[in-house]
Amino acid sequence: MFGISSIRILASVFGGCAAGLAISLSACSLDVPKSNSNGIRIIINDPNKNAALAAPMFNTFAALVNAPHILSTNPTSTADFSCFAVNVTGAGIAPDSTQLQGCTSSTNMHGTGVGLVSQTVPRGTPIALTVPSGPARSIDVYGVFPPDQSCTGTSNSGGGGGAGYFLGRNVTDLGADTTVTVGIGYGGANPEVVCTGGSGGSGGSGGGFFINEPSPKAGCQSSSYTMVLSGGGFLSGATVTIGGATCTSPVVVSPNQINCSVPSGLPANSNTNITVTNPGGATSSINFFQVIASGQPHLSTDVNPGNMDFGSAVASSGHNDLTINYTSDGCVTANEISGSTPTGIPAPFSFITGGTCALSSATLPVNTSCSVILRFAPTSTGAASGTLLHNTFFTGGDPDIQMNGTGT
C-alpha cells in the first residue's frame, strides 16, 4: 500500500455569501448564480512533508520543457513529490492550457480534459485559483517530477524533461465558502502529463528533439494563419500536422523554429495535437493547442494566469509595476472596455496609465497586441492576492489572472 496524504481546499467566495476561510459547506446555500466565482486556496497537508522538501521542482509544467535533468529514476511515493499543481474542470469552466504548452497527456488529463490549471508550487505554499460556482467541479491533484528542479526556478536549457503524476481527485459542488479534502497517494503509476525536453535549448545543438510552444497560442478554425513553432532538434524537411491536418509550406528557419501555414476548418478543441516529424520518422508532439470556434474572440497573455507574481519583498511604502501584453488570437476582433480607468481591480493592486491598450470602446483586431500596466503598492506587510477578472479590460475571451505579492 502507498501512503495517503491530503490537500485541503479553502474557498473564499467573491459574492454569494460573506467571505471567509474554512467555513463549512452547510454555512451557505449552493444555489448561487453560476457567474459567481470561488477564490480557491489549496493547502497541502502531507505526512511526508519534511522528506519531500529536500527535492524542489519547477513552478510550472511548461518550465519542465527545457529542464536540465534526464529522467533516470521514477517516483515511488508521495514523499518524492515536493511540488504540486491542480487541474479544475466542470461545466462552465473555460479551458486554459497556457501552462501546458510543450506537454502531452495520453489520458487527456485523467479523462477530464484541460480546465483551470494552477501554477505548480512547493509543498506548504497555497495554490490560488478563481473557479466559477457550480456543481460537480473535479479537483485533480498532480505531483511534478523529477525532484532536482527549483520550485521558484528559472528554466535552463539542457537535456531531459519532466512529468505530472495524477495523485487524487475530488468531485464536489462549489457555491460558497467551502473546505474540500482531496486524498492523494502514489503507487508507481505512469505520468499523465509529459513535458518533452532536450539539449536544443536556445542554441539548437545536440540531440534534443521537442516542441516547446506555438505562436499564436490559439488559432481560429475558420481561417488559415501562420504558425511559428519553437523547440529544438528540428531538421530540414520536417513536416507538421495540427489535429491530423497538414500544416502547409513548412519552413525550418533553424533547429529551434518552424514556420508553416495552418489550414482552416479544424474542429474547435482546446486539446488539439501538434506533431513535428523529422526526416527518418522521429516525432515530437504537444496536445494542448487551442482551436477557437468561429465567431469567438480569444486573448492570450504573456503572464502566468495562475500567478502574476509582483515579488516577495515589496516595501510597504513603495510599489512594483508589471506589464501584461494581451494578444488577440481568436476568430473575431476583441472589444476593449469602455472607459480609460478600469474598475474592480482589488487593492493593493491597481491600474496605471502608460500601456498601449486604448480602453475606450476600441477594438483589438485579430493577430495584434496591446499592453496594460498594473501596480502592486502594499500598505502593510505580508502576502496579498487578488483576481484580475476576465472582463476587466475586454468584454470577453481573456482569462482570469491571479495576482500575488508580498509587502515588507
Solvent accessible surface area in square Angstrom, and as a share of the most:
residue,aa,sasa,rsa
1,M,233,1.04
2,F,90,0.37
3,G,41,0.40
4,I,109,0.55
5,S,7,0.05
6,S,31,0.20
7,I,0,0.00
8,R,90,0.33
9,I,0,0.00
10,L,15,0.07
11,A,0,0.00
12,S,27,0.18
13,V,4,0.02
14,F,112,0.47
15,G,42,0.41
16,G,56,0.54
17,C,34,0.20
18,A,86,0.67
19,A,74,0.57
20,G,23,0.22
21,L,87,0.43
22,A,56,0.43
23,I,62,0.31
24,S,66,0.42
25,L,81,0.40
26,S,107,0.69
27,A,59,0.46
28,C,32,0.19
29,S,73,0.47
30,L,67,0.33
31,D,130,0.67
32,V,26,0.15
33,P,85,0.53
34,K,150,0.64
35,S,100,0.64
36,N,28,0.15
37,S,18,0.12
38,N,0,0.00
39,G,15,0.14
40,I,3,0.01
41,R,83,0.30
42,I,0,0.00
43,I,46,0.23
44,I,8,0.04
45,N,65,0.33
46,D,15,0.08
47,P,110,0.69
48,N,42,0.21
49,K,85,0.36
50,N,130,0.66
51,A,71,0.55
52,A,1,0.00
53,L,78,0.39
54,A,90,0.70
55,A,21,0.16
56,P,55,0.35
57,M,0,0.00
58,F,4,0.02
59,N,40,0.20
60,T,20,0.12
61,F,3,0.01
62,A,30,0.23
63,A,18,0.14
64,L,0,0.00
65,V,2,0.01
66,N,27,0.14
67,A,0,0.00
68,P,65,0.41
69,H,36,0.16
70,I,125,0.64
71,L,72,0.36
72,S,91,0.59
73,T,82,0.48
74,N,111,0.57
75,P,4,0.02
76,T,104,0.61
77,S,33,0.21
78,T,1,0.00
79,A,25,0.19
80,D,42,0.22
81,F,0,0.00
82,S,2,0.01
83,C,0,0.00
84,F,0,0.00
85,A,1,0.00
86,V,1,0.01
87,N,1,0.01
88,V,1,0.00
89,T,13,0.08
90,G,28,0.27
91,A,81,0.63
92,G,72,0.69
93,I,17,0.09
94,A,72,0.56
95,P,56,0.35
96,D,21,0.11
97,S,0,0.00
98,T,34,0.20
99,Q,9,0.04
100,L,0,0.00
101,Q,3,0.01
102,G,0,0.00
103,C,0,0.00
104,T,34,0.20
105,S,3,0.02
106,S,115,0.74
107,T,60,0.35
108,N,66,0.34
109,M,1,0.00
110,H,69,0.31
111,G,61,0.58
112,T,42,0.25
113,G,7,0.07
114,V,12,0.07
115,G,1,0.01
116,L,34,0.17
117,V,10,0.06
118,S,1,0.01
119,Q,18,0.08
120,T,1,0.00
121,V,4,0.02
122,P,37,0.23
123,R,8,0.03
124,G,42,0.41
125,T,54,0.31
126,P,47,0.30
127,I,0,0.00
128,A,21,0.16
129,L,12,0.06
130,T,10,0.06
131,V,0,0.00
132,P,33,0.21
133,S,1,0.01
134,G,13,0.12
135,P,70,0.44
136,A,57,0.44
137,R,4,0.01
138,S,10,0.07
139,I,1,0.00
140,D,1,0.00
141,V,0,0.00
142,Y,1,0.00
143,G,0,0.00
144,V,0,0.00
145,F,6,0.03
146,P,0,0.00
147,P,35,0.22
148,D,83,0.43
149,Q,10,0.04
150,S,52,0.34
151,C,9,0.05
152,T,120,0.70
153,G,18,0.17
154,T,112,0.65
155,S,52,0.33
156,N,85,0.44
157,S,68,0.44
158,G,19,0.18
159,G,28,0.27
160,G,21,0.20
161,G,6,0.06
162,G,1,0.01
163,A,1,0.00
164,G,0,0.00
165,Y,6,0.02
166,F,39,0.16
167,L,7,0.04
168,G,8,0.08
169,R,88,0.32
170,N,42,0.22
171,V,86,0.49
172,T,24,0.14
173,D,55,0.29
174,L,1,0.01
175,G,0,0.00
176,A,0,0.00
177,D,2,0.01
178,T,2,0.01
179,T,44,0.26
180,V,9,0.05
181,T,72,0.42
182,V,1,0.00
183,G,42,0.40
184,I,1,0.00
185,G,11,0.11
186,Y,7,0.03
187,G,53,0.51
188,G,49,0.47
189,A,67,0.52
190,N,125,0.64
191,P,42,0.27
192,E,22,0.10
193,V,0,0.00
194,V,60,0.35
195,C,1,0.01
196,T,36,0.21
197,G,17,0.16
198,G,4,0.04
199,S,48,0.31
200,G,2,0.02
201,G,13,0.12
202,S,110,0.71
203,G,66,0.63
204,G,12,0.11
205,S,80,0.52
206,G,61,0.59
207,G,79,0.76
208,G,9,0.09
209,F,42,0.18
210,F,2,0.01
211,I,0,0.00
212,N,43,0.22
213,E,62,0.28
214,P,0,0.00
215,S,61,0.39
216,P,29,0.18
217,K,45,0.19
218,A,0,0.00
219,G,3,0.02
220,C,11,0.06
221,Q,40,0.18
222,S,65,0.42
223,S,53,0.34
224,S,70,0.45
225,Y,31,0.12
226,T,85,0.49
227,M,0,0.00
228,V,48,0.28
229,L,0,0.00
230,S,42,0.27
231,G,6,0.06
232,G,0,0.00
233,G,13,0.13
234,F,4,0.02
235,L,95,0.47
236,S,98,0.63
237,G,58,0.56
238,A,2,0.02
239,T,68,0.40
240,V,0,0.00
241,T,47,0.27
242,I,0,0.00
243,G,42,0.41
244,G,71,0.68
245,A,29,0.23
246,T,83,0.48
247,C,0,0.00
248,T,68,0.39
249,S,85,0.55
250,P,53,0.34
251,V,85,0.49
252,V,41,0.23
253,V,81,0.46
254,S,42,0.27
255,P,58,0.36
256,N,29,0.15
257,Q,56,0.25
258,I,0,0.00
259,N,40,0.20
260,C,5,0.03
261,S,39,0.25
262,V,0,0.00
263,P,39,0.24
264,S,62,0.40
265,G,61,0.59
266,L,12,0.06
267,P,98,0.62
268,A,51,0.40
269,N,75,0.39
270,S,22,0.14
271,N,32,0.16
272,T,9,0.05
273,N,57,0.29
274,I,0,0.00
275,T,22,0.13
276,V,0,0.00
277,T,44,0.26
278,N,8,0.04
279,P,72,0.45
280,G,91,0.87
281,G,48,0.46
282,A,56,0.44
283,T,82,0.48
284,S,9,0.06
285,S,31,0.20
286,I,0,0.00
287,N,27,0.14
288,F,1,0.01
289,F,0,0.00
290,Q,16,0.07
291,V,6,0.03
292,I,20,0.10
293,A,39,0.30
294,S,59,0.38
295,G,47,0.45
296,Q,97,0.43
297,P,40,0.25
298,H,30,0.13
299,L,1,0.01
300,S,15,0.10
301,T,10,0.06
302,D,85,0.44
303,V,26,0.15
304,N,34,0.18
305,P,12,0.07
306,G,4,0.04
307,N,24,0.13
308,M,5,0.02
309,D,81,0.42
310,F,2,0.01
311,G,26,0.25
312,S,87,0.56
313,A,79,0.61
314,V,14,0.08
315,A,53,0.41
316,S,44,0.28
317,S,113,0.73
318,G,27,0.26
319,H,97,0.43
320,N,52,0.26
321,D,51,0.26
322,L,54,0.27
323,T,61,0.36
324,I,0,0.00
325,N,61,0.31
326,Y,3,0.01
327,T,41,0.24
328,S,0,0.00
329,D,4,0.02
330,G,1,0.01
331,C,21,0.13
332,V,57,0.33
333,T,54,0.32
334,A,1,0.00
335,N,77,0.40
336,E,9,0.04
337,I,30,0.15
338,S,91,0.59
339,G,33,0.32
340,S,77,0.50
341,T,104,0.60
342,P,12,0.08
343,T,116,0.67
344,G,70,0.68
345,I,27,0.14
346,P,46,0.29
347,A,91,0.71
348,P,34,0.22
349,F,3,0.01
350,S,46,0.30
351,F,37,0.16
352,I,38,0.19
353,T,115,0.67
354,G,64,0.61
355,G,28,0.27
356,T,102,0.59
357,C,12,0.07
358,A,55,0.43
359,L,3,0.02
360,S,68,0.44
361,S,74,0.48
362,A,31,0.24
363,T,72,0.42
364,L,10,0.05
365,P,66,0.42
366,V,52,0.30
367,N,102,0.52
368,T,55,0.32
369,S,69,0.44
370,C,10,0.06
371,S,14,0.09
372,V,1,0.00
373,I,34,0.17
374,L,0,0.00
375,R,68,0.25
376,F,0,0.00
377,A,36,0.28
378,P,5,0.03
379,T,126,0.73
380,S,72,0.47
381,T,100,0.58
382,G,35,0.34
383,A,94,0.73
384,A,26,0.20
385,S,66,0.42
386,G,6,0.06
387,T,10,0.06
388,L,3,0.01
389,L,78,0.39
390,H,82,0.36
391,N,84,0.43
392,T,13,0.08
393,F,1,0.00
394,F,0,0.00
395,T,90,0.53
396,G,18,0.17
397,G,34,0.32
398,D,11,0.06
399,P,32,0.20
400,D,39,0.20
401,I,0,0.00
402,Q,16,0.07
403,M,0,0.00
404,N,32,0.16
405,G,5,0.04
406,T,41,0.24
407,G,2,0.02
408,T,79,0.46
